[in-house]
Amino acid sequence: MTKDELRRIRKEERKAALEEFERKEREAPKQHSLVQIKTAVTRYPVINYVQPFTNEEIMEGKKCQLNHSKRTPQAEVHRLN
């Protein structure tokens, strides 16, 4: 393979990856349940919660929702590099 062929192949791969990323960006975001609540069916219900995310992840998600952004600035920098 020549250098020109390699460049063309890499350029096509980058273009395909960019098109795939843009397609995913146009899709609706995944809905995540931040808290699952379990209740006991007894005389006095007990509420336990199972939290699959850390408090930091929840706060970052809330900030992104308030700022109408899809990802944090740090994630955006890593995506562009």
Secondary structure as GFF3:
##gff-version 3
##sequence-region A 1 81
A	DSSP	alpha_helix	3	26	.	.	.	ID=ss1
A	DSSP	beta_strand	36	39	.	.	.	ID=ss2
A	DSSP	beta_strand	47	50	.	.	.	ID=ss3
A	DSSP	alpha_helix	55	66	.	.	.	ID=ss4
A	DSSP	alpha_helix	73	80	.	.	.	ID=ss5
###
